[in-house]
Amino acid sequence: MDLNSDLGEGFGVWRLGDDDALLTIVTSANVACGFHAGDPSTMRRVSNLAHERGVRVGAQVSYRDLAGFGRRRIDVDVAELTDELRYQIGALAAFGPVGYVKPHGALYNVAAVEPGHASAVVAAASASGLPVLCQPGSVLYRLAGDAGLRVVAEGFVDRGYRPDGRLVSRAEPGALVTDVDAVAARAVRMAVDGEVEAVDGTVVAMPVESLCVHGDTPGAVAMATAVRDALLAAGVSVLPFA
């Protein structure tokens, strides 16, 4: 099982999360590419450290929304969005190899259900022949597979799920799971049984190859450590996705 986290989400003198610590735990790093967070120096530092530690680097692409941390939907033209996503991938590639693409925030959620913006992610990833990390069963998952891309199904150990398998909005109760033991148990259940319990108690199929611990979640380092330890204790190898 791959273990990923959103990293490099500082900007200038502002820092968010403990990138250095998380890079000793995770196997894949979703590095912010400057549109929702991140800047060239942060991208370089995180990319270099990840490569030194054998952590795969992915481009975490977003709507152009620094003020909103990429968590607001932007109704941008598909062609323009494609260009912006390719630009972000290219920016990160200036600092070393990029192994995959993962949408961030609002773009992740929109691309899960809307073919237009999902197709922009697919086009940007296709231009570099990169795998796409996304929710299983989503529109993006289907379109990326149809385009012949490697698609990596992802589960969130620290986010609440709706009965339909989509994430609970951050504006609603149950959006975040912050109890470390609960997060670790959810990780093992997704890795071993391929399922997760939704906020209403419904059991949702969640066959995944990668698990995400958000770098900006309170206690992210403790969570990631607990998740890795729990997976290993359950007999699950923690490695970058094939």
LINJO-V599489 format. One record per helix or strand of 2 or more residues. SS is the DSSP state (A for helix, B for strand). FROM is the first residue (numbers start at 1). TO is the last residue. If there is no record, write none. Layout:
# LINJO-V599489
((SS:FROM:TO) (SS:FROM:TO))
This chain:
# LINJO-V599489
((B:2:7) (A:19:22) (B:28:32) (A:40:52) (B:56:61) (A:78:93) (B:100:103) (A:105:111) (A:115:128) (B:131:135) (A:139:146) (B:151:156) (A:180:193) (B:195:197) (B:203:205) (B:210:212) (A:220:233))
